[in-house]
Amino acid sequence: MLLQNTNNANIIDVNTAFTQITGYRSEEVIGKNPRILRSGHHDQGFYKQLWHQLETKGQWKGEFINRKKDGSIYPQLATISAVMDDKNHLINYICVFEDISVRKAHEEKLQRMAFYDPLTNLPNRTHLLSLLEQHIETGHKNQQTFATLFLDIDHFKRVNDEFGHVAGDQVLCEVATRLSRALPDAFIGRWGGDEFVLVLAPGSGDFEVRQSAQVLLATMATPFRLGY
């Protein structure tokens, strides 16, 4: 995408890749300002910083969240460079960008795999340990307590041995659902196997811990019905 060297920086020309990514034909955008691509995800400070770097350093590189012609938004990695003549006078600006939706989706998937249990979709042990470290640090700093509850399923091995692992997985998923519904304000994660950890809200005292434990016992007392 080629832009004018004026304050408006209107679009002078675009290539086929621009049309493929944004959905706009060249005749729909030439002469118009690139702001037609804005998604609203960035404030004026973002664009002010962009232009400041472009004017002082001659180049800006970063990510946009932009909007296509059909209204859908997408992440875009862009490099905007000032084009100078042989006398070092500014001629125009050129913007080279790519749609990084697939890359972002892959990164998010890897992030989720690293911090969430694939069976129950609860935070996993790594995520829980990170949260506990943060709570301990914040607790020391603010002289604030927090509480954790540890839950494991007695004789869970018998479920797997007698009914199979499919049934065992159903039980684990049902436990996760029940815990999340019973204590929606707690941070709930799967520690591993048949073990779960609940981190109560900061400031929770003895009363809140006892009350939460009673709620959990009542929640787990209902029979589990397996549909397989």
GIWO-V685607 format. One record per backbone hydrogen bond with DSSP energy under -0.5 kcal/mol. NH is the residue of the N-H (numbers start at 0). CO is the residue of the C=O. Records with the same first field share a line. If there is no record, write none. Layout:
# GIWO-V685607
NH = CO ; CO
This chain:
# GIWO-V685607
1 = 12
2 = 92
3 = 9
4 = 90
10 = 31
11 = 1
12 = 1
18 = 14
19 = 15
20 = 16
21 = 17
22 = 18
27 = 24
28 = 24 ; 25
29 = 25
30 = 10
31 = 28
33 = 8
35 = 32
36 = 33
37 = 34
38 = 64
45 = 42
46 = 42
47 = 43
48 = 44
49 = 45
50 = 46
51 = 47
52 = 48
53 = 49
54 = 50
55 = 51
56 = 52
57 = 52 ; 53
58 = 52
59 = 79
61 = 77
63 = 75
65 = 63 ; 73
66 = 36
67 = 71
68 = 21
70 = 67
73 = 65
75 = 63
76 = 97
77 = 61 ; 75
78 = 95
79 = 59
80 = 78 ; 93
81 = 57
82 = 91
83 = 81
84 = 88
87 = 84
90 = 82
91 = 82
92 = 2
93 = 80
94 = 0
95 = 78 ; 93
97 = 76
99 = 74 ; 97
103 = 99
104 = 100
105 = 101
106 = 102
107 = 103
108 = 104
109 = 105
110 = 106
111 = 107
112 = 108
113 = 109
114 = 110
115 = 111
116 = 121
120 = 116
122 = 187
123 = 114
127 = 123
128 = 124
129 = 125
130 = 126
131 = 127
132 = 128
133 = 129
134 = 130
135 = 131
136 = 132
137 = 133
138 = 134
139 = 135
140 = 136
141 = 137
142 = 138
143 = 138
148 = 197
150 = 148 ; 195
152 = 193
153 = 151
155 = 152
157 = 154
158 = 154 ; 155
159 = 155
160 = 156
161 = 157
162 = 158
163 = 158 ; 159
167 = 163
168 = 164
169 = 165
170 = 166
171 = 167
172 = 168
173 = 169
174 = 170
175 = 171
176 = 172
177 = 173
178 = 174
179 = 175
180 = 176
181 = 177
182 = 178
183 = 180
185 = 182
186 = 198
187 = 185
188 = 196
189 = 122
190 = 188 ; 194
191 = 194
194 = 191
195 = 150
196 = 188
197 = 148
198 = 186
199 = 146 ; 197
202 = 144
203 = 200
208 = 204
209 = 205
210 = 206
211 = 207
212 = 208
213 = 209
214 = 210
215 = 211
216 = 212
217 = 213
218 = 214
219 = 215
220 = 216
221 = 217 ; 218
224 = 222
225 = 223
227 = 225
